[in-house]
Amino acid sequence: MEEQELNLTFEEAMDKLEQIVSEMEYGGIPLEQMMSKFEEGAKLAKYCQEKLAGLKKKMEILTRRPDGSTAWSEMSPDGQ
């Protein structure tokens, strides 16, 4: 993955991944280009998964109880 892609936001990476999937579904591109798109898409998918895993870890830390256990709680619409 190019260095500039490492600085993508999650949303930018997802948009790019969706674009790649759309291009591949539509077809009409040479096999070599299709393989290149597939490889790029796989890297973007991994990047997004890693971003989500990192955010989940932060949420677990932020919701840790005094006894050390964690609890998932839904946020209300006002963010509390």
Secondary structure, DSSP 8 states (H G I E B T S, - for coil): --GGGGG--HHHHHHHHHHHHHHHHH--S-HHHHHHHHHHHHHHHHHHHHHHHHHHHHHHHHTB-TTS-B------TT--
